[in-house]
Amino acid sequence: MLMDDTPIRVLLVDDDEDDYIVVRDMLRDLTDGRFRVDWVAASDEALVEIDRAEHDVYLFDYRLGECNGLNLLKQALANGCRTPIIILTGQGDRRLDLEAMRAGATDFLEKQHLAGPMLERSIRYAIAQTRTLEALRTSEAQLRQAQKMEAVARLAGGVAHDFNNLLTVINGHAELLKARLDSGHPALEHAAEIKLAGERAAALTRQLLTFSRKQIMKPAILDLNSLISGFEKMLARLIGEDIQVEIHLDPALGSIKADPGQIEQVIMNLAVNARDAMPEGGILTISTENVDLGQSFARQHFDVQPGSYVQMTVSDTGCGMDEETQSRLFEPFFTTKAPEKGTGLGLSTVYGIVKQWGGSIWLHSELGKGSTFKICLPRVEQRQASNGDGDECLPTRSLDGSETILLAEDDSSVRRIVNAILTQHGYNVLVTASAEDALELEKKHSGRIDLLLTDVVMPKVGGRELADLLTERRPDVRRLYMSGYTDDVVLQHRIEDSEDLFLQKPFTIEDVLEKVREALNRVATA
């Protein structure tokens, strides 16, 4: 029901002017000017008015000469009309009533029994029903979009995991090959190119993991205003002199809890996207404010929970986007840029980061009128934490060692490259392909085991369960997890809140040796 004082605009389509006067006076006398009734006498005039979409409801007389009201109804709906339509007829006909309702009419009224209260009730009901159906369609579209993005995220995460295993092997062997070749060897350049391509591929998989929300995070209490202010000079250099940057920050802005590096990436990616949309210059505007999203807003937006949020708005005056582009904008690898000009992962990365921290992102854009991104992240009451180094391990002079490491990795290629790296740097490695093999080898091994280096995801028994079982037998063993990704929340908390460490695939030789030494040094200082 309409509850405000805005006039309800009615278009009557009737070839009899006397009928128009009756309907006009009937609604005017009843509602004291709340209704504004316009009139056209022919169906072609009606279609022009319907195309303008300036009315809240249409009243079609059934008899309109060659094109009756039912045919006009069907044509209007075929043209995409979503405004409610009520059919009026001079005499009752149940067959015609049913046909009109099946064709999409909101109501069917007989003129001979028409009275002001009945007409008003029918109009208000038609408008309310249409708005309810429109809200339902919007919710269904949001649900389908959310389900599509979730399915794509699962696919992206799985692909990235498999690729990271492959890239670990490629990059590792490229590094080992480079280390064995003399500076003038003709194959050295080829090994370097392999390593460079592997690093570029690794950067792409990291973006896929961010989109699919399967990364170990480092949350902190953040002041979004400070992050944006710190980026202001960098943004000016990044986007060029022909784009004006305007910053509007709410001085009373609340705090958020997120990974600072990821939020910086969100700002950077949105700024780059805005720059590319304004090749001839324009204005980039970034603003912040506190917002409270209530139940009514949450009902209209499928993925929103009511609560207090910090909102960042990023707007540009660029070329804008059509509806088709907007519907696919956050999909990984979707891009409107020319080949070699973009990977299509910038905005999908933004989407993944925002979702990972419990937020929402919306886009409003029109062709030729620019684009506006609104990001809402949950507001927290905690104050910004001080930046300590948090590093309790002792510095090391060498990455070599002689300790015993129990390696559990189900991928044979990864297992071989990690074993090669560790043994070449002096470590004694006990190599196993599963958790069961690792536990059996531990039973037979009479000597000390200093470190468990295990993949997170393995068949039957995973790395976390293996670590728990091994620690029961050898309480002093330290643990180092490795994976192409992990969405295990419990494991994430353990890594953040304990002395356990995590090695993200694909890794370099130096990454492996530094993490191993860090874990072993913590044993020495425990």
C-alpha positions as CSV (number, residue, x, y, z in Angstrom):
1,M,0.0,0.0,0.0
2,L,1.1,3.5,-0.8
3,M,1.4,5.5,2.5
4,D,3.2,8.7,1.4
5,D,1.6,11.9,-0.1
6,T,2.9,11.4,-3.6
7,P,0.0,11.4,-6.1
8,I,-0.8,8.1,-7.7
9,R,-0.6,8.5,-11.5
10,V,-3.3,6.6,-13.4
11,L,-3.5,6.3,-17.2
12,L,-7.0,5.5,-18.6
13,V,-7.1,4.1,-22.1
14,D,-10.7,4.5,-23.3
15,D,-12.2,5.7,-26.6
16,D,-15.2,7.3,-24.7
17,E,-14.4,10.7,-23.1
18,D,-17.5,10.5,-20.9
19,D,-16.0,7.4,-19.3
20,Y,-12.8,9.3,-18.6
21,I,-14.7,12.1,-16.9
22,V,-16.6,9.6,-14.8
23,V,-13.4,7.8,-13.6
24,R,-11.6,11.1,-13.1
25,D,-14.3,12.6,-10.9
26,M,-14.9,9.4,-9.1
27,L,-11.3,9.2,-7.9
28,R,-11.0,13.0,-7.3
29,D,-14.0,13.2,-5.1
30,L,-13.0,10.1,-3.1
31,T,-9.4,10.9,-2.4
32,D,-9.1,14.7,-2.3
33,G,-6.6,14.9,-5.1
34,R,-4.5,11.8,-4.2
35,F,-5.0,10.4,-7.8
36,R,-3.9,12.1,-11.0
37,V,-5.8,10.6,-14.0
38,D,-4.4,11.0,-17.5
39,W,-6.4,9.9,-20.6
40,V,-5.7,8.6,-24.1
41,A,-8.3,7.3,-26.5
42,A,-6.3,5.0,-28.8
43,S,-4.0,2.0,-28.3
44,D,-1.1,3.5,-30.3
45,E,-1.1,6.5,-28.0
46,A,-1.3,4.2,-25.0
47,L,1.8,2.3,-26.1
48,V,3.8,5.6,-26.4
49,E,2.7,6.5,-22.8
50,I,3.5,3.1,-21.5
51,D,7.0,3.3,-23.1
52,R,7.6,6.5,-21.1
53,A,6.8,4.6,-17.8
54,E,5.5,7.6,-16.0
55,H,2.4,6.0,-14.5
56,D,1.7,3.8,-11.4
57,V,-1.2,1.9,-12.9
58,Y,-3.0,1.5,-16.2
59,L,-6.8,1.2,-16.8
60,F,-7.6,-0.4,-20.2
61,D,-11.1,-0.4,-21.6
62,Y,-11.8,-3.7,-23.2
63,R,-13.5,-2.2,-26.3
64,L,-10.9,0.1,-28.2
65,G,-12.0,-0.4,-31.8
66,E,-9.8,-2.7,-33.8
67,C,-7.3,-3.3,-31.0
68,N,-9.2,-4.3,-27.8
69,G,-7.9,-3.9,-24.3
70,L,-6.9,-7.5,-24.1
71,N,-4.7,-7.3,-27.1
72,L,-3.2,-4.0,-25.8
73,L,-2.4,-5.8,-22.5
74,K,-0.6,-8.6,-24.3
75,Q,1.4,-6.1,-26.4
76,A,2.4,-4.0,-23.4
77,L,3.6,-7.0,-21.5
78,A,5.5,-8.3,-24.5
79,N,7.2,-4.9,-24.6
80,G,8.4,-5.4,-21.1
81,C,5.8,-3.4,-19.1
82,R,5.8,-4.2,-15.4
83,T,3.3,-1.6,-14.3
84,P,0.0,-3.1,-13.1
85,I,-2.8,-3.2,-15.6
86,I,-6.6,-3.3,-14.8
87,I,-9.1,-4.2,-17.5
88,L,-12.5,-2.4,-17.6
89,T,-15.5,-3.7,-19.4
90,G,-19.0,-2.5,-20.1
91,Q,-20.6,-5.8,-19.2
92,G,-19.7,-8.9,-17.2
93,D,-18.2,-11.9,-19.0
94,R,-16.7,-14.6,-16.9
95,R,-14.8,-16.1,-19.9
96,L,-13.3,-12.7,-20.6
97,D,-12.5,-12.2,-17.0
98,L,-10.5,-15.5,-16.8
99,E,-8.8,-14.8,-20.1
100,A,-7.7,-11.3,-19.0
101,M,-6.3,-12.6,-15.7
102,R,-4.4,-15.5,-17.5
103,A,-2.9,-12.9,-19.9
104,G,-1.5,-10.9,-17.0
105,A,-4.1,-8.4,-15.9
106,T,-4.0,-7.5,-12.2
107,D,-7.8,-7.1,-12.0
108,F,-10.9,-7.1,-14.1
109,L,-13.8,-4.6,-13.3
110,E,-17.2,-4.1,-14.7
111,K,-18.1,-0.5,-15.4
112,Q,-21.8,-0.9,-14.6
113,H,-20.9,-1.9,-11.0
114,L,-17.9,0.4,-10.6
115,A,-17.8,2.7,-7.6
116,G,-15.1,4.9,-6.1
117,P,-14.1,2.7,-3.1
118,M,-14.0,-0.4,-5.3
119,L,-11.8,1.3,-7.9
120,E,-9.5,2.8,-5.3
121,R,-9.1,-0.6,-3.6
122,S,-8.4,-2.3,-6.9
123,I,-5.7,0.3,-7.8
124,R,-4.0,0.2,-4.4
125,Y,-4.0,-3.6,-4.4
126,A,-2.6,-3.8,-7.9
127,I,0.2,-1.5,-7.1
128,A,1.0,-3.3,-3.8
129,Q,0.9,-6.7,-5.5
130,T,3.2,-5.6,-8.4
131,R,5.7,-4.1,-5.9
132,T,5.7,-7.4,-3.9
133,L,6.3,-9.4,-7.1
134,E,9.0,-7.1,-8.2
135,A,10.7,-7.4,-4.8
136,L,10.4,-11.2,-5.1
137,R,12.0,-11.2,-8.6
138,T,14.8,-9.0,-7.3
139,S,15.4,-11.4,-4.4
140,E,15.4,-14.4,-6.7
141,A,17.9,-12.7,-9.1
142,Q,20.2,-11.9,-6.1
143,L,20.0,-15.5,-4.9
144,R,20.8,-16.9,-8.4
145,Q,23.7,-14.4,-8.6
146,A,25.0,-15.4,-5.2
147,Q,24.7,-19.1,-6.0
148,K,26.5,-18.6,-9.3
149,M,29.4,-16.7,-7.6
150,E,29.7,-19.4,-4.9
151,A,29.9,-22.1,-7.6
152,V,32.5,-20.2,-9.5
153,A,34.4,-19.6,-6.3
154,R,34.5,-23.3,-5.5
155,L,35.7,-24.0,-9.0
156,A,38.4,-21.3,-8.8
157,G,39.6,-22.5,-5.4
158,G,39.9,-26.1,-6.6
159,V,41.7,-25.1,-9.8
160,A,44.1,-22.8,-7.9
161,H,44.9,-25.6,-5.4
162,D,45.8,-28.0,-8.2
163,F,47.7,-25.4,-10.1
164,N,49.7,-24.4,-7.0
165,N,50.9,-28.0,-6.6
166,L,52.1,-27.9,-10.3
167,L,53.7,-24.5,-9.9
168,T,55.5,-25.7,-6.7
169,V,57.2,-28.4,-8.8
170,I,57.9,-26.1,-11.8
171,N,59.3,-23.2,-9.8
172,G,61.3,-25.5,-7.5
173,H,63.0,-27.4,-10.3
174,A,63.6,-24.1,-12.2
175,E,65.4,-22.8,-9.1
176,L,67.4,-25.9,-8.6
177,L,68.4,-25.9,-12.2
178,K,69.5,-22.2,-12.0
179,A,71.6,-23.0,-8.9
180,R,73.5,-25.7,-10.8
181,L,74.3,-23.7,-13.9
182,D,77.3,-21.5,-14.2
183,S,76.8,-17.8,-15.0
184,G,77.7,-18.2,-18.7
185,H,75.8,-21.4,-19.3
186,P,73.4,-21.1,-22.4
187,A,70.6,-22.9,-20.5
188,L,70.6,-20.4,-17.7
189,E,68.4,-17.9,-19.5
190,H,65.9,-20.6,-20.3
191,A,65.7,-21.6,-16.6
192,A,65.2,-18.0,-15.6
193,E,62.3,-17.6,-18.1
194,I,60.7,-20.7,-16.7
195,K,61.0,-19.3,-13.2
196,L,59.6,-15.9,-14.3
197,A,56.6,-17.5,-16.0
198,G,56.0,-19.7,-12.9
199,E,56.0,-16.6,-10.7
200,R,53.5,-14.8,-12.9
201,A,51.2,-17.9,-12.8
202,A,51.6,-18.0,-9.1
203,A,50.4,-14.4,-8.8
204,L,47.2,-15.4,-10.8
205,T,46.5,-18.3,-8.6
206,R,46.8,-16.1,-5.5
207,Q,44.2,-13.8,-7.0
208,L,41.9,-16.8,-7.6
209,L,42.4,-17.9,-4.0
210,T,41.4,-14.4,-2.8
211,F,38.3,-14.5,-4.9
212,S,37.4,-18.0,-3.6
213,R,38.1,-16.9,0.0
214,K,40.5,-19.7,0.7
215,Q,43.6,-18.0,2.1
216,I,45.2,-17.7,5.5
217,M,44.3,-14.2,6.8
218,K,46.1,-11.8,9.1
219,P,43.3,-9.7,10.7
220,A,43.8,-6.5,12.5
221,I,41.6,-3.6,13.8
222,L,41.9,-1.0,11.0
223,D,41.2,2.7,10.6
224,L,39.9,2.8,7.0
225,N,40.5,6.6,6.8
226,S,44.2,6.2,7.6
227,L,44.6,3.5,4.9
228,I,42.9,5.8,2.3
229,S,45.0,8.8,3.4
230,G,48.1,6.8,3.1
231,F,47.2,5.8,-0.5
232,E,46.3,9.3,-1.7
233,K,49.7,10.3,-3.1
234,M,50.3,6.9,-4.6
235,L,46.9,7.0,-6.3
236,A,47.7,10.4,-7.8
237,R,50.8,8.8,-9.4
238,L,49.0,5.6,-10.4
239,I,46.0,7.1,-12.2
240,G,47.8,10.0,-14.0
241,E,47.6,13.8,-14.0
242,D,44.4,14.0,-16.1
243,I,42.3,12.4,-13.4
244,Q,41.3,14.5,-10.4
245,V,41.2,12.6,-7.0
246,E,38.7,13.8,-4.4
247,I,38.8,12.3,-0.9
248,H,35.9,12.8,1.6
249,L,36.5,11.0,4.9
250,D,34.1,10.9,7.8
251,P,36.1,12.0,10.9
252,A,33.9,9.9,13.2
253,L,34.4,6.7,11.1
254,G,34.3,3.5,13.1
255,S,36.9,0.7,12.8
256,I,36.8,-2.5,10.8
257,K,38.5,-5.9,11.3
258,A,40.3,-7.1,8.2
259,D,43.7,-8.0,6.7
260,P,45.3,-4.5,6.0
261,G,47.1,-5.8,2.9
262,Q,43.8,-7.1,1.4
263,I,42.0,-3.8,2.1
264,E,44.8,-1.9,0.4
265,Q,44.4,-4.2,-2.5
266,V,40.7,-3.4,-2.7
267,I,41.4,0.4,-2.8
268,M,44.1,-0.1,-5.5
269,N,42.0,-2.4,-7.7
270,L,39.0,-0.1,-7.6
271,A,41.2,2.9,-8.4
272,V,42.8,1.1,-11.4
273,N,39.4,0.1,-12.6
274,A,38.2,3.7,-12.4
275,R,41.3,4.9,-14.2
276,D,40.7,2.5,-17.1
277,A,37.1,3.8,-17.4
278,M,38.4,7.4,-17.8
279,P,41.0,7.3,-20.6
280,E,40.4,10.9,-21.4
281,G,40.4,12.1,-17.8
282,G,37.7,12.6,-15.2
283,I,37.1,12.6,-11.4
284,L,37.8,9.7,-9.0
285,T,36.0,10.2,-5.7
286,I,36.6,8.1,-2.6
287,S,34.4,8.7,0.5
288,T,33.7,7.0,3.8
289,E,30.9,7.1,6.3
290,N,29.2,5.0,9.1
291,V,25.9,3.4,8.0
292,D,23.4,1.3,9.9
293,L,21.6,-1.3,7.7
294,G,18.2,-2.3,9.0
295,Q,15.8,-5.2,8.6
296,S,14.0,-3.6,5.6
297,F,17.3,-3.1,3.7
298,A,18.4,-6.6,4.5
299,R,15.2,-8.0,3.1
300,Q,15.9,-6.2,-0.2
301,H,19.5,-7.5,-0.4
302,F,19.9,-11.2,-0.2
303,D,23.5,-11.3,1.3
304,V,23.2,-8.5,3.9
305,Q,22.8,-8.9,7.7
306,P,21.3,-6.0,9.6
307,G,23.9,-4.1,11.7
308,S,26.4,-1.4,11.9
309,Y,28.9,-1.0,9.0
310,V,31.6,1.2,7.7
311,Q,30.9,2.2,4.1
312,M,33.5,3.1,1.4
313,T,32.2,4.6,-1.8
314,V,34.4,4.7,-4.9
315,S,33.0,6.7,-7.9
316,D,34.2,7.7,-11.3
317,T,33.0,9.8,-14.2
318,G,34.0,7.3,-16.8
319,C,32.3,5.4,-19.6
320,G,30.0,3.4,-17.4
321,M,28.7,-0.2,-18.0
322,D,25.6,-1.8,-19.6
323,E,23.5,-4.4,-17.6
324,E,25.2,-7.4,-19.3
325,T,28.6,-6.2,-18.2
326,Q,27.4,-5.5,-14.7
327,S,25.9,-8.9,-14.3
328,R,29.3,-10.6,-14.9
329,L,31.7,-7.9,-13.6
330,F,32.9,-9.9,-10.5
331,E,33.4,-13.2,-12.4
332,P,37.1,-14.2,-12.6
333,F,38.7,-13.8,-16.0
334,F,35.8,-11.7,-17.3
335,T,37.1,-8.5,-18.8
336,T,36.1,-5.9,-21.4
337,K,39.7,-4.8,-21.9
338,A,41.8,-5.6,-25.0
339,P,44.0,-8.7,-24.9
340,E,47.2,-8.3,-22.8
341,K,45.5,-5.3,-21.1
342,G,44.0,-7.1,-18.1
343,T,43.5,-10.6,-16.6
344,G,39.9,-10.1,-15.5
345,L,40.8,-10.8,-11.8
346,G,41.0,-7.3,-10.4
347,L,37.3,-6.9,-9.4
348,S,36.8,-10.6,-8.7
349,T,39.6,-10.2,-6.1
350,V,37.8,-7.2,-4.6
351,Y,34.6,-9.3,-4.4
352,G,36.4,-12.1,-2.7
353,I,38.1,-9.9,-0.1
354,V,34.9,-8.1,0.8
355,K,33.0,-11.3,1.2
356,Q,35.8,-12.9,3.2
357,W,35.5,-10.1,5.9
358,G,31.7,-10.4,6.1
359,G,31.0,-7.4,3.9
360,S,28.9,-6.6,0.8
361,I,29.6,-4.7,-2.4
362,W,27.1,-3.1,-4.8
363,L,27.6,-1.4,-8.1
364,H,25.5,1.3,-9.8
365,S,26.5,2.2,-13.3
366,E,25.0,3.7,-16.5
367,L,26.6,3.9,-19.9
368,G,28.2,7.4,-20.3
369,K,27.4,8.3,-16.7
370,G,30.2,6.6,-14.7
371,S,30.2,3.9,-12.0
372,T,29.9,3.8,-8.3
373,F,31.0,1.0,-6.0
374,K,29.7,0.9,-2.5
375,I,31.5,-1.4,0.0
376,C,30.1,-2.1,3.5
377,L,32.3,-3.9,6.1
378,P,31.1,-4.7,9.6
379,R,31.9,-2.0,12.2
380,V,33.7,-3.1,15.3
381,E,34.0,-1.3,18.7
382,Q,37.6,-2.2,19.4
383,R,40.3,0.4,19.0
384,Q,43.1,0.1,16.4
385,A,45.8,-2.3,17.7
386,S,49.3,-1.1,18.0
387,N,51.7,-2.4,15.3
388,G,54.2,-4.7,17.0
389,D,56.5,-6.9,15.1
390,G,55.1,-10.0,16.9
391,D,58.2,-12.0,15.8
392,E,59.6,-14.0,18.7
393,C,61.9,-16.2,16.8
394,L,65.7,-15.6,16.9
395,P,67.5,-14.4,13.7
396,T,69.4,-17.1,11.8
397,R,72.7,-16.8,10.1
398,S,72.2,-19.7,7.9
399,L,69.2,-21.5,6.3
400,D,71.0,-24.9,6.4
401,G,70.5,-27.4,9.1
402,S,71.0,-31.0,10.2
403,E,67.7,-31.7,12.1
404,T,65.3,-34.5,11.3
405,I,62.1,-33.6,9.4
406,L,59.1,-35.9,8.9
407,L,57.6,-34.9,5.5
408,A,54.0,-35.9,4.7
409,E,52.8,-35.0,1.2
410,D,50.5,-37.0,-1.0
411,D,51.5,-35.3,-4.3
412,S,54.6,-37.2,-5.5
413,S,56.1,-34.4,-7.5
414,V,55.8,-31.9,-4.7
415,R,57.1,-34.5,-2.3
416,R,60.2,-35.0,-4.4
417,I,61.0,-31.3,-4.9
418,V,60.6,-30.5,-1.1
419,N,62.8,-33.5,-0.2
420,A,65.4,-32.4,-2.7
421,I,65.5,-28.8,-1.3
422,L,65.8,-30.0,2.3
423,T,68.4,-32.7,1.8
424,Q,70.6,-30.4,-0.3
425,H,70.7,-28.1,2.7
426,G,71.7,-30.7,5.2
427,Y,68.5,-31.9,6.7
428,N,67.6,-35.5,7.4
429,V,64.2,-36.1,5.8
430,L,61.8,-38.9,6.5
431,V,59.6,-39.0,3.4
432,T,56.0,-40.3,3.5
433,A,53.0,-40.1,1.1
434,S,50.2,-40.2,3.7
435,A,49.3,-39.6,7.4
436,E,49.1,-43.4,7.9
437,D,52.6,-43.9,6.5
438,A,53.9,-41.0,8.6
439,L,52.6,-42.5,11.8
440,E,54.0,-45.9,10.9
441,L,57.4,-44.5,10.1
442,E,57.4,-42.5,13.3
443,K,56.9,-45.8,15.3
444,K,59.9,-47.4,13.6
445,H,62.1,-44.3,13.9
446,S,64.1,-44.6,17.1
447,G,65.8,-41.2,16.8
448,R,64.6,-37.6,17.3
449,I,62.0,-36.0,15.0
450,D,62.4,-32.2,15.2
451,L,59.7,-31.0,12.8
452,L,56.6,-32.3,11.0
453,L,56.2,-30.7,7.6
454,T,52.8,-31.8,6.3
455,D,50.3,-30.9,3.6
456,V,46.9,-29.8,5.0
457,V,44.7,-31.8,2.7
458,M,45.5,-35.5,2.3
459,P,43.3,-38.6,1.7
460,K,41.6,-40.2,4.7
461,V,43.6,-38.4,7.4
462,G,44.6,-34.7,6.9
463,G,47.6,-32.8,8.1
464,R,45.9,-31.3,11.1
465,E,44.8,-34.7,12.4
466,L,48.2,-36.1,11.7
467,A,49.8,-33.3,13.7
468,D,47.5,-33.9,16.7
469,L,48.3,-37.7,16.7
470,L,52.0,-37.2,16.3
471,T,52.1,-34.6,19.1
472,E,50.5,-37.1,21.5
473,R,53.5,-39.3,20.9
474,R,56.2,-36.7,20.6
475,P,55.1,-33.5,22.5
476,D,58.2,-31.6,21.6
477,V,57.8,-31.9,17.8
478,R,57.1,-28.7,15.9
479,R,54.6,-28.4,13.1
480,L,54.8,-26.6,9.7
481,Y,51.7,-26.9,7.4
482,M,51.7,-26.4,3.7
483,S,48.9,-26.1,1.2
484,G,47.7,-24.6,-2.1
485,Y,44.8,-23.2,0.0
486,T,42.9,-23.9,3.1
487,D,39.3,-23.0,4.1
488,D,39.6,-24.8,7.4
489,V,38.7,-22.1,9.9
490,V,39.9,-24.1,12.9
491,L,43.3,-24.5,11.3
492,Q,43.5,-20.8,10.5
493,H,42.8,-20.0,14.2
494,R,45.5,-22.4,15.3
495,I,48.1,-20.9,12.9
496,E,47.2,-17.4,14.0
497,D,47.0,-18.1,17.8
498,S,49.7,-20.7,18.3
499,E,53.3,-21.4,17.3
500,D,52.2,-23.4,14.2
501,L,53.4,-22.0,10.9
502,F,52.0,-22.1,7.4
503,L,53.8,-22.4,4.0
504,Q,51.7,-21.2,1.1
505,K,52.1,-23.1,-2.2
506,P,53.6,-22.4,-4.6
507,F,56.7,-21.5,-2.7
508,T,60.4,-20.8,-3.5
509,I,63.4,-22.6,-2.1
510,E,64.0,-19.7,0.2
511,D,60.4,-19.8,1.4
512,V,60.8,-23.4,2.4
513,L,64.1,-23.0,4.1
514,E,63.1,-19.8,6.0
515,K,59.9,-21.3,7.3
516,V,61.7,-24.6,8.4
517,R,64.4,-22.6,10.2
518,E,61.8,-20.4,11.9
519,A,59.9,-23.4,13.1
520,L,63.1,-25.2,14.4
521,N,64.3,-22.0,16.1
522,R,61.1,-21.8,18.0
523,V,61.7,-25.3,19.2
524,A,65.1,-24.2,20.5
525,T,63.7,-21.2,22.4
526,A,60.6,-23.0,23.7
